[in-house]
Amino acid sequence: MRLRVTVHTGARELPWEEVLAPGRALSYALLERGAPELGKALHANGWGPLGLAPFGYGAPVFPAARRRRGVYAADGPGIVEFGSPLVAVVEGWAAALASIPVLAWGATAFIVDGVEPVEAPRFESGKAVFRTETPVVMKSSGRDDSGARTHRQSWCLPGEPEWDVYMQGNLRRKAATLGLDPEVTLESVGWIGPKRSFAVGSGGGGKKPGARVEVMVSGAPETLSALHSWGLGQANSTGMGWIGA
């Protein structure tokens, strides 16, 4: 399930380090206000036996803003989407937003114009095509062809060795975390966008590299709907791997 928040702002652009980074803290702040016990539990321990954070969000989008090279345009009306396979999380956000007229997206003020819950597609065929709007990030084993570890932390990009295996494993861990059918299969990888890095921490630090992708996934319809509300890959709670509507 998703929450679509329509906003407007007088700002003409967002700093690149604040395109995604503010969303994580804002997500928890809204939960602290609308569902405080749930928010505390998720922040401290995550959800389920693996302690995952079962939510995601997209970058703010301003369709009418004039595009300028090298600038993330933000003028006029826009949309910010938050999503979670846990209905209680979405309800907590909605409860908080019912009494909040302004969202602080980093240093930029978004005036809240409307809040609308959006149900996830049902995927009754057991197949789904997911295309992300933000880069998908994934860590690999950091081992070379001989099996020796060469990096403690190695980012793996779509199209590289191990990516498909790690992506499918991530999908199955998410399903298991939610108590859903974990038999999810990554059927194919279609379009792959250019490599991008976004700041996910305050002050422009903690950049994570990845790429937008389009993938076909098969599995139980309920599992696919949950994944649509959560995102692809790792670090969804920092805005990575957000799936387009």
Backbone as JSON, one array per atom type, in Angstrom:
{
  "sequence": "MRLRVTVHTGARELPWEEVLAPGRALSYALLERGAPELGKALHANGWGPLGLAPFGYGAPVFPAARRRRGVYAADGPGIVEFGSPLVAVVEGWAAALASIPVLAWGATAFIVDGVEPVEAPRFESGKAVFRTETPVVMKSSGRDDSGARTHRQSWCLPGEPEWDVYMQGNLRRKAATLGLDPEVTLESVGWIGPKRSFAVGSGGGGKKPGARVEVMVSGAPETLSALHSWGLGQANSTGMGWIGA",
  "N": [[0.84, -1.19, 0.0], [0.39, 2.27, -0.66], [1.07, 5.74, 0.1], [0.1, 8.62, -1.29], [1.21, 11.82, -1.47], [0.27, 14.98, -2.2], [1.82, 18.01, -2.95], [3.02, 21.44, -2.75], [5.53, 23.88, -3.54], [7.55, 26.78, -3.06], [10.15, 26.72, -3.68], [12.71, 26.56, -6.15], [14.38, 24.53, -6.79], [15.87, 21.42, -5.64], [18.58, 20.68, -3.49], [21.05, 18.39, -4.6], [21.99, 16.58, -2.68], [19.81, 16.38, -1.1], [17.77, 15.14, -2.41], [16.9, 12.49, -1.97], [17.72, 11.82, 0.65], [16.36, 13.13, 2.94], [13.98, 11.69, 3.31], [13.98, 9.29, 4.85], [14.33, 9.96, 7.62], [12.09, 11.57, 7.83], [10.04, 9.74, 7.35], [10.18, 8.13, 9.67], [9.68, 10.12, 11.56], [7.05, 10.83, 11.01], [5.8, 8.42, 11.66], [6.37, 8.36, 14.39], [4.67, 10.26, 15.26], [2.13, 9.44, 14.31], [1.85, 6.67, 14.77], [3.21, 5.79, 17.29], [4.26, 3.61, 18.9], [4.67, 1.54, 17.05], [6.44, 2.85, 15.35], [8.68, 3.22, 17.06], [9.4, 0.54, 17.5], [10.06, -0.38, 14.91], [12.18, 1.31, 14.28], [14.04, 0.59, 16.19], [14.37, -2.21, 16.01], [13.61, -3.14, 13.49], [11.62, -5.25, 11.32], [10.26, -8.48, 11.8], [12.15, -11.65, 11.76], [14.57, -11.04, 10.52], [14.97, -8.41, 10.89], [14.37, -6.31, 9.09], [13.66, -3.13, 7.52], [10.56, -2.38, 6.66], [9.66, -0.51, 4.5], [9.45, 2.07, 1.99], [10.19, 4.85, -0.2], [9.71, 7.41, -2.67], [11.62, 9.75, -4.67], [10.79, 13.23, -4.47], [8.58, 14.46, -6.95], [8.1, 16.81, -9.5], [6.12, 17.56, -11.83], [5.49, 19.8, -13.46], [7.59, 21.51, -13.29], [10.17, 23.48, -14.71], [12.67, 21.98, -16.57], [16.15, 21.97, -15.96], [19.53, 21.82, -16.85], [21.66, 19.89, -14.84], [20.34, 20.44, -12.5], [18.01, 19.68, -9.93], [14.89, 20.15, -10.47], [12.22, 21.79, -8.75], [9.96, 23.35, -8.64], [6.65, 24.57, -8.01], [3.6, 22.48, -8.13], [3.75, 19.16, -6.74], [4.53, 15.65, -6.13], [4.91, 13.32, -3.54], [5.66, 10.05, -2.69], [5.08, 7.45, -0.34], [5.6, 4.12, 0.83], [4.55, 0.88, 2.04], [4.42, -2.6, 2.81], [3.11, -3.16, 5.12], [0.1, -2.41, 6.39], [-0.46, -0.98, 8.71], [1.7, 0.73, 8.98], [1.37, 2.54, 6.85], [-1.1, 3.59, 7.58], [-0.34, 4.87, 9.93], [1.36, 6.89, 8.95], [-0.57, 8.34, 7.48], [-2.3, 9.19, 9.51], [-0.66, 10.96, 10.9], [-0.13, 12.88, 8.93], [-2.58, 14.03, 8.64], [-2.76, 16.12, 10.35], [-0.67, 17.77, 9.8], [0.44, 20.54, 8.2], [2.67, 21.27, 6.73], [5.53, 19.81, 5.27], [8.86, 19.18, 6.13], [11.24, 18.8, 3.96], [14.25, 18.09, 4.18], [15.93, 21.08, 3.91], [13.89, 22.28, 2.58], [10.58, 23.47, 2.33], [7.57, 21.77, 2.0], [4.33, 22.36, 1.14], [1.47, 20.75, 2.21], [-1.03, 19.5, 0.2], [-2.82, 17.44, -0.24], [-3.68, 14.06, 0.71], [-3.55, 10.74, -0.19], [-4.46, 7.37, 0.01], [-3.19, 4.53, -1.74], [-3.93, 1.53, -3.19], [-1.98, -1.43, -3.68], [-1.21, -2.98, -6.86], [-2.84, -6.07, -7.89], [-1.74, -8.27, -9.22], [-2.68, -10.73, -10.34], [-2.0, -12.63, -12.23], [0.31, -13.76, -11.37], [2.69, -12.79, -12.2], [4.89, -9.98, -12.52], [5.95, -6.83, -13.75], [8.41, -4.77, -12.8], [9.55, -1.51, -12.69], [12.01, 0.63, -11.68], [12.13, 3.87, -10.11], [14.11, 5.06, -8.75], [17.62, 4.41, -8.1], [18.55, 0.95, -7.88], [20.18, -0.66, -5.31], [22.72, -2.96, -4.35], [24.58, -5.19, -2.42], [27.43, -7.24, -3.01], [29.19, -10.39, -2.68], [31.83, -9.69, -2.48], [33.9, -11.26, -3.3], [36.45, -12.76, -5.39], [36.93, -14.57, -8.54], [38.16, -16.86, -7.65], [37.13, -17.26, -5.21], [38.18, -15.93, -3.1], [38.0, -13.33, -0.67], [37.97, -10.02, -1.65], [37.07, -7.51, -1.08], [35.66, -5.82, 1.68], [33.2, -4.6, 1.61], [31.3, -4.6, -1.14], [29.78, -3.13, -3.82], [27.27, -4.16, -6.07], [26.31, -3.97, -9.38], [23.44, -3.88, -11.59], [23.46, -6.35, -14.14], [26.01, -7.18, -13.66], [28.13, -9.92, -12.53], [26.68, -12.03, -10.06], [24.63, -10.26, -9.4], [21.95, -10.93, -10.16], [21.5, -13.24, -8.61], [21.76, -12.27, -5.99], [19.72, -10.36, -5.99], [17.4, -11.95, -6.3], [17.57, -13.42, -3.94], [17.21, -11.35, -2.11], [14.55, -10.59, -2.64], [13.23, -12.89, -1.77], [13.91, -12.97, 0.94], [12.56, -10.72, 1.84], [9.88, -11.52, 1.42], [9.74, -13.7, 3.21], [10.16, -12.36, 5.6], [7.77, -11.03, 5.88], [6.05, -13.09, 6.25], [4.98, -14.28, 4.01], [4.45, -16.19, 0.95], [7.52, -17.39, -0.01], [8.5, -18.16, -2.46], [9.69, -16.66, -4.79], [10.65, -15.59, -7.99], [13.19, -14.2, -9.94], [12.66, -13.48, -13.07], [13.63, -12.21, -15.4], [15.87, -9.61, -16.5], [15.35, -6.54, -17.83], [15.47, -3.49, -19.12], [18.27, -1.46, -18.17], [19.37, 1.26, -16.39], [21.67, 4.11, -16.34], [24.57, 4.14, -14.15], [24.14, 5.52, -10.94], [24.66, 7.61, -8.08], [23.41, 8.34, -4.9], [23.09, 10.53, -2.11], [22.41, 9.29, 1.09], [22.55, 9.88, 3.7], [22.72, 12.42, 6.29], [24.02, 15.66, 5.54], [25.09, 15.12, 3.07], [26.65, 12.85, 3.04], [27.49, 9.28, 2.96], [26.92, 8.04, 0.4], [25.25, 5.88, -1.89], [25.75, 3.6, -4.52], [24.08, 2.66, -7.57], [21.68, 1.48, -9.99], [18.87, 2.28, -12.01], [16.33, -0.07, -12.87], [14.47, -2.43, -14.92], [12.57, -5.19, -14.25], [11.31, -8.55, -14.56], [9.27, -10.4, -12.47], [8.18, -13.36, -10.83], [5.69, -14.96, -8.8], [3.69, -15.58, -5.84], [0.6, -13.8, -5.96], [-0.01, -12.11, -3.72], [2.48, -11.79, -2.54], [3.87, -10.45, -4.57], [2.43, -8.05, -4.65], [3.1, -7.03, -2.15], [5.86, -6.62, -2.46], [5.84, -4.63, -4.41], [4.96, -2.49, -2.91], [7.08, -2.08, -1.26], [9.76, -2.15, -2.47], [12.7, -2.62, -4.58], [15.74, -4.45, -4.13], [18.32, -3.41, -1.8], [18.34, -1.09, 1.03], [15.88, 0.29, 0.86], [14.54, 1.86, 2.71], [15.88, 4.18, 2.57], [15.11, 5.34, 0.31], [15.98, 4.07, -1.98], [15.59, 1.95, -4.87], [12.87, 2.37, -5.44], [9.75, 1.57, -6.75], [8.07, 2.36, -9.74], [4.7, 3.52, -10.15]],
  "CA": [[0.0, 0.0, 0.0], [1.16, 3.51, -0.73], [0.45, 7.0, 0.46], [0.49, 9.65, -2.25], [1.06, 13.14, -0.86], [0.42, 16.07, -3.16], [2.41, 19.15, -2.27], [3.58, 22.49, -3.6], [6.62, 24.59, -2.9], [8.07, 27.94, -3.77], [11.55, 26.48, -4.03], [12.89, 26.28, -7.57], [15.2, 23.34, -6.96], [16.34, 20.73, -4.45], [19.99, 20.3, -3.53], [21.16, 16.98, -4.96], [22.16, 15.77, -1.48], [18.53, 16.29, -0.4], [16.74, 14.56, -3.27], [16.38, 11.3, -1.31], [18.15, 11.65, 2.04], [15.44, 13.52, 4.03], [12.79, 10.86, 3.41], [14.05, 8.27, 5.9], [14.03, 10.59, 8.9], [10.7, 12.04, 7.78], [9.18, 8.56, 7.5], [10.13, 7.77, 11.09], [9.06, 11.21, 12.32], [5.61, 10.7, 10.84], [5.36, 7.28, 12.47], [6.46, 8.76, 15.8], [3.48, 11.07, 15.55], [0.88, 8.76, 13.98], [1.84, 5.31, 15.32], [4.48, 5.88, 18.01], [4.82, 2.32, 19.33], [5.15, 0.87, 15.86], [7.62, 3.57, 14.9], [9.81, 2.89, 17.94], [9.79, -0.84, 17.28], [10.72, -0.49, 13.61], [13.46, 2.02, 14.33], [14.98, -0.11, 17.07], [14.6, -3.62, 15.68], [13.1, -3.55, 12.2], [10.44, -6.12, 11.34], [10.49, -9.89, 11.52], [13.38, -12.25, 12.28], [15.77, -10.47, 9.9], [15.09, -7.0, 11.29], [14.34, -5.41, 7.94], [12.78, -1.95, 7.61], [9.63, -2.68, 5.56], [9.02, 0.63, 3.85], [10.25, 2.79, 1.02], [9.61, 6.11, -0.67], [10.32, 7.9, -3.89], [12.05, 11.14, -4.69], [9.72, 14.16, -4.85], [8.46, 14.68, -8.39], [7.42, 18.06, -9.83], [5.94, 17.41, -13.29], [5.38, 21.06, -14.2], [8.8, 22.32, -13.11], [11.0, 23.6, -15.9], [13.9, 21.21, -16.45], [17.4, 22.69, -16.2], [20.67, 20.9, -16.79], [22.43, 19.85, -13.61], [19.53, 20.91, -11.38], [16.79, 18.92, -9.64], [13.85, 21.18, -10.45], [11.22, 21.5, -7.72], [9.01, 24.45, -8.58], [5.23, 24.32, -8.22], [2.97, 21.31, -7.53], [4.53, 17.95, -6.81], [4.03, 14.43, -5.49], [5.83, 12.49, -2.79], [5.01, 8.79, -2.35], [5.63, 6.56, 0.66], [4.94, 2.84, 0.69], [4.92, -0.21, 2.94], [3.51, -3.74, 2.77], [2.39, -3.19, 6.39], [-0.96, -1.39, 6.35], [-0.37, -0.16, 9.92], [2.68, 1.78, 8.73], [0.73, 3.54, 5.98], [-2.13, 4.26, 8.38], [0.35, 5.77, 10.84], [1.74, 8.08, 8.19], [-1.78, 9.1, 7.14], [-2.8, 9.83, 10.73], [0.22, 12.1, 11.19], [-0.27, 13.91, 7.9], [-3.89, 14.67, 8.76], [-2.64, 17.34, 11.17], [0.59, 18.45, 9.48], [0.25, 21.32, 6.97], [3.93, 21.49, 6.02], [6.57, 18.81, 5.43], [10.23, 19.68, 5.98], [12.07, 17.87, 3.18], [15.53, 18.75, 4.37], [15.78, 22.52, 4.12], [12.81, 22.77, 1.71], [9.23, 23.31, 2.87], [6.52, 21.31, 1.1], [2.98, 22.58, 1.65], [0.66, 19.56, 1.93], [-2.31, 19.81, -0.43], [-3.71, 16.29, -0.16], [-3.1, 12.77, 1.07], [-4.41, 9.71, -0.77], [-3.95, 6.0, 0.04], [-3.26, 3.86, -3.05], [-3.75, 0.09, -3.05], [-1.03, -2.06, -4.6], [-1.81, -3.86, -7.87], [-3.08, -7.43, -7.38], [-0.86, -9.2, -9.93], [-3.37, -12.02, -10.3], [-1.36, -13.57, -13.14], [1.51, -14.31, -10.75], [3.88, -12.15, -12.78], [4.89, -8.52, -12.41], [7.08, -6.09, -14.31], [8.73, -3.66, -11.93], [10.55, -0.56, -13.19], [12.27, 1.53, -10.56], [12.33, 5.3, -10.36], [15.38, 5.41, -8.1], [18.57, 3.32, -8.33], [18.57, -0.26, -7.07], [21.52, -0.91, -4.78], [22.89, -4.33, -3.9], [25.94, -5.6, -2.04], [27.83, -8.57, -3.45], [30.01, -11.12, -1.71], [33.16, -9.12, -2.4], [34.88, -12.31, -3.58], [36.85, -12.87, -6.78], [36.57, -15.84, -9.18], [38.72, -17.97, -6.88], [36.43, -17.36, -3.94], [38.86, -15.13, -2.07], [37.39, -12.04, -0.43], [38.82, -8.91, -2.05], [36.52, -6.27, -0.52], [34.74, -6.03, 2.8], [31.88, -4.15, 1.14], [31.39, -4.43, -2.58], [28.48, -2.87, -4.44], [27.07, -4.93, -7.29], [25.4, -3.27, -10.27], [22.69, -4.74, -12.51], [24.23, -6.81, -15.28], [27.28, -7.74, -13.2], [28.02, -11.24, -11.9], [26.08, -12.13, -8.73], [23.5, -9.37, -9.13], [20.67, -11.65, -10.26], [21.38, -14.14, -7.47], [21.53, -11.49, -4.79], [18.41, -9.75, -6.09], [16.38, -12.95, -6.0], [17.65, -13.68, -2.51], [16.61, -10.21, -1.4], [13.1, -10.7, -2.78], [12.75, -14.0, -0.94], [14.02, -12.57, 2.35], [11.47, -9.81, 2.13], [8.65, -12.3, 1.53], [9.8, -14.46, 4.45], [10.01, -11.4, 6.69], [6.36, -10.67, 5.99], [5.26, -14.29, 6.42], [4.32, -14.57, 2.75], [5.07, -17.24, 0.15], [8.84, -16.88, -0.41], [8.93, -18.68, -3.76], [9.73, -15.56, -5.75], [11.7, -15.83, -8.98], [13.58, -13.13, -10.86], [12.56, -14.13, -14.38], [14.49, -11.56, -16.38], [16.24, -8.2, -16.32], [15.22, -5.86, -19.12], [16.19, -2.22, -19.2], [19.16, -1.05, -17.09], [19.75, 2.65, -16.53], [23.06, 4.43, -16.01], [24.95, 4.12, -12.75], [23.94, 6.77, -10.21], [24.89, 7.56, -6.64], [22.65, 9.34, -4.16], [23.34, 10.65, -0.68], [21.32, 8.76, 1.91], [22.76, 10.36, 5.06], [22.7, 13.87, 6.44], [25.25, 16.35, 5.17], [25.6, 14.67, 1.78], [27.51, 11.68, 3.18], [26.87, 7.98, 2.84], [26.34, 7.8, -0.92], [25.13, 4.49, -2.33], [25.67, 3.51, -5.98], [23.17, 1.68, -8.15], [21.11, 1.84, -11.29], [17.45, 1.96, -12.2], [16.17, -1.3, -13.65], [13.16, -3.02, -15.15], [12.69, -6.63, -14.09], [10.1, -9.36, -14.47], [9.31, -11.24, -11.29], [7.01, -14.22, -10.68], [5.47, -15.41, -7.44], [2.31, -15.48, -5.38], [0.12, -12.42, -6.13], [0.11, -11.33, -2.48], [3.89, -11.46, -2.37], [4.24, -9.42, -5.56], [1.84, -6.79, -4.21], [3.89, -6.54, -1.02], [7.13, -6.12, -2.98], [5.54, -3.36, -5.1], [4.82, -1.45, -1.88], [8.32, -2.01, -0.48], [10.84, -1.73, -3.33], [13.67, -3.62, -5.03], [17.1, -4.33, -3.64], [18.56, -3.01, -0.42], [18.27, 0.33, 1.39], [14.62, 0.91, 0.46], [14.17, 2.86, 3.7], [16.58, 5.42, 2.24], [14.6, 5.81, -0.98], [16.53, 3.32, -3.1], [14.8, 0.87, -5.43], [11.44, 2.69, -5.44], [9.11, 1.06, -7.96], [7.09, 3.25, -10.32], [3.31, 3.08, -10.0]],
  "C": [[0.89, 1.25, 0.0], [0.34, 4.69, -0.22], [1.0, 8.05, -0.51], [0.17, 11.02, -1.66], [1.29, 14.19, -1.94], [0.84, 17.33, -2.4], [2.65, 20.28, -3.27], [4.63, 23.24, -2.82], [7.01, 25.79, -3.73], [9.52, 27.79, -4.15], [11.67, 26.12, -5.5], [13.7, 25.02, -7.82], [15.48, 22.71, -5.61], [17.84, 20.51, -4.57], [20.09, 18.8, -3.81], [21.3, 16.1, -3.73], [20.87, 15.64, -0.68], [17.42, 15.77, -1.31], [16.09, 13.36, -2.59], [16.61, 11.29, 0.21], [17.12, 12.04, 3.09], [14.29, 12.54, 4.27], [12.81, 9.85, 4.54], [13.69, 8.87, 7.26], [12.58, 11.07, 8.95], [9.74, 10.87, 7.97], [9.05, 8.16, 8.96], [9.47, 8.86, 11.93], [7.54, 11.15, 12.2], [5.06, 9.53, 11.65], [5.38, 7.63, 13.96], [5.22, 9.55, 16.22], [2.19, 10.28, 15.37], [0.73, 7.35, 14.51], [3.12, 5.13, 16.13], [5.08, 4.54, 18.43], [5.39, 1.55, 18.16], [6.43, 1.53, 15.35], [8.85, 3.26, 15.74], [10.32, 1.49, 17.68], [10.55, -1.01, 15.97], [12.1, 0.17, 13.65], [14.49, 1.26, 15.13], [15.36, -1.49, 16.53], [14.2, -4.04, 14.27], [11.91, -4.47, 12.36], [10.85, -7.56, 11.05], [11.85, -10.37, 12.0], [14.67, -11.66, 11.7], [15.95, -8.99, 10.22], [15.13, -6.02, 10.14], [13.4, -4.23, 8.19], [11.8, -2.01, 6.43], [8.9, -1.44, 5.01], [9.99, 1.26, 2.86], [9.56, 4.09, 0.65], [10.33, 6.52, -1.95], [10.82, 9.32, -3.74], [10.86, 12.04, -5.02], [9.75, 14.42, -6.35], [7.62, 15.93, -8.64], [7.22, 18.13, -11.34], [5.96, 18.7, -14.08], [6.63, 21.92, -14.11], [9.64, 22.33, -14.38], [12.34, 22.89, -15.68], [15.11, 22.08, -16.8], [18.57, 21.74, -15.99], [21.39, 21.02, -15.45], [21.67, 20.25, -12.37], [18.34, 19.98, -11.18], [15.66, 19.92, -9.42], [12.72, 20.8, -9.5], [10.13, 22.55, -7.64], [7.58, 23.97, -8.77], [4.71, 23.06, -7.58], [3.81, 20.05, -7.72], [3.87, 16.8, -6.08], [5.18, 13.75, -4.76], [5.08, 11.22, -2.41], [5.82, 8.02, -1.3], [4.92, 5.22, 0.53], [5.44, 1.82, 1.69], [3.94, -1.37, 2.73], [2.72, -3.9, 4.08], [1.37, -2.06, 6.41], [-0.85, -0.46, 7.55], [0.64, 0.97, 9.75], [2.06, 2.9, 7.91], [-0.35, 4.3, 6.75], [-1.5, 5.22, 9.39], [0.8, 7.04, 10.15], [0.53, 8.97, 7.92], [-2.32, 9.85, 8.36], [-1.96, 11.06, 11.08], [-0.01, 13.23, 10.2], [-1.61, 14.63, 7.97], [-3.81, 15.98, 9.54], [-1.35, 18.1, 10.9], [0.41, 19.22, 8.16], [1.51, 21.47, 6.12], [4.9, 20.35, 6.32], [7.93, 19.47, 5.23], [11.03, 18.61, 5.26], [13.47, 18.45, 3.17], [15.29, 20.22, 4.67], [14.62, 23.11, 3.32], [11.45, 22.47, 2.32], [8.27, 22.88, 1.76], [5.17, 21.56, 1.78], [2.12, 21.39, 1.25], [-0.7, 19.98, 1.4], [-3.31, 18.66, -0.31], [-2.96, 15.02, 0.15], [-4.06, 11.68, 0.6], [-3.77, 8.33, -0.65], [-4.16, 5.34, -1.32], [-2.97, 2.37, -2.84], [-2.73, -0.42, -4.07], [-1.77, -2.87, -5.66], [-1.9, -5.3, -7.34], [-2.2, -8.49, -8.03], [-1.42, -10.62, -9.93], [-2.75, -13.06, -11.23], [-0.15, -14.27, -12.51], [2.8, -13.79, -11.35], [3.74, -10.63, -12.65], [6.12, -7.97, -13.1], [7.26, -4.86, -13.45], [9.81, -2.8, -12.59], [10.76, 0.49, -12.11], [12.47, 2.97, -11.02], [13.59, 5.81, -9.69], [16.31, 4.21, -8.23], [18.35, 2.15, -7.37], [20.0, -0.5, -6.61], [21.57, -2.33, -4.21], [24.34, -4.58, -3.56], [26.2, -7.0, -2.57], [28.68, -9.22, -2.37], [31.37, -10.49, -1.5], [34.26, -10.13, -2.67], [35.22, -12.34, -5.07], [36.5, -14.27, -7.31], [37.1, -17.05, -8.42], [38.03, -18.18, -5.54], [37.07, -16.57, -2.83], [38.18, -13.78, -1.92], [38.37, -10.93, -0.77], [38.35, -7.57, -1.5], [35.61, -6.63, 0.64], [33.32, -5.63, 2.4], [31.99, -3.84, -0.34], [30.0, -4.25, -3.15], [28.41, -3.57, -5.79], [26.01, -4.24, -8.13], [24.64, -4.25, -11.16], [23.52, -5.09, -13.74], [25.57, -7.4, -14.9], [27.06, -9.12, -12.59], [27.49, -11.1, -10.47], [24.83, -11.3, -8.55], [22.17, -10.11, -9.15], [20.44, -12.53, -9.04], [21.05, -13.37, -6.2], [20.17, -10.8, -4.81], [17.31, -10.75, -5.75], [16.39, -13.31, -4.52], [17.02, -12.58, -1.69], [15.09, -10.26, -1.47], [12.54, -11.78, -1.86], [12.87, -13.69, 0.55], [12.91, -11.61, 2.74], [10.15, -10.56, 2.31], [8.62, -13.07, 2.84], [9.61, -13.55, 5.66], [8.56, -11.07, 6.95], [5.46, -11.89, 6.21], [4.48, -14.67, 5.18], [5.07, -15.68, 2.01], [6.42, -16.74, -0.39], [9.32, -17.38, -1.77], [8.78, -17.6, -4.83], [10.89, -15.8, -6.7], [11.94, -14.57, -9.81], [13.66, -13.74, -12.25], [13.53, -13.52, -15.39], [14.78, -10.13, -15.97], [16.19, -7.55, -17.69], [16.12, -4.63, -19.17], [17.05, -1.98, -17.96], [19.59, 0.39, -17.35], [21.21, 2.89, -16.18], [23.32, 4.37, -14.51], [24.75, 5.5, -12.14], [24.25, 6.55, -8.75], [24.09, 8.67, -5.98], [23.07, 9.34, -2.7], [22.15, 10.11, 0.08], [21.47, 9.16, 3.37], [22.74, 11.87, 5.1], [24.04, 14.46, 6.02], [25.86, 15.88, 3.87], [26.5, 13.46, 1.86], [26.75, 10.39, 2.9], [26.23, 7.71, 1.49], [26.33, 6.31, -1.25], [24.98, 4.47, -3.85], [24.7, 2.44, -6.44], [22.71, 2.12, -9.51], [19.63, 1.5, -11.3], [17.35, 0.72, -13.1], [14.69, -1.56, -13.94], [13.34, -4.53, -15.09], [11.32, -7.27, -14.18], [10.27, -10.35, -13.34], [8.05, -12.09, -11.25], [6.91, -14.68, -9.23], [4.0, -15.32, -7.09], [1.84, -14.02, -5.51], [0.28, -11.56, -4.88], [1.55, -10.9, -2.23], [4.31, -10.35, -3.32], [3.66, -8.06, -5.17], [2.64, -6.18, -3.06], [5.22, -5.96, -1.5], [6.94, -4.79, -3.7], [5.47, -2.22, -4.1], [6.11, -1.18, -1.13], [9.47, -1.49, -1.33], [11.77, -2.88, -3.67], [15.04, -3.36, -4.43], [17.17, -3.92, -2.18], [18.32, -1.51, -0.24], [17.0, 1.02, 0.9], [14.19, 2.0, 1.44], [14.95, 4.15, 3.55], [16.18, 5.92, 0.85], [15.12, 5.05, -2.18], [15.55, 2.24, -3.58], [13.31, 1.11, -5.43], [10.83, 2.33, -6.79], [8.06, 2.06, -8.45], [5.7, 2.67, -10.22], [2.88, 2.24, -11.19]]
}
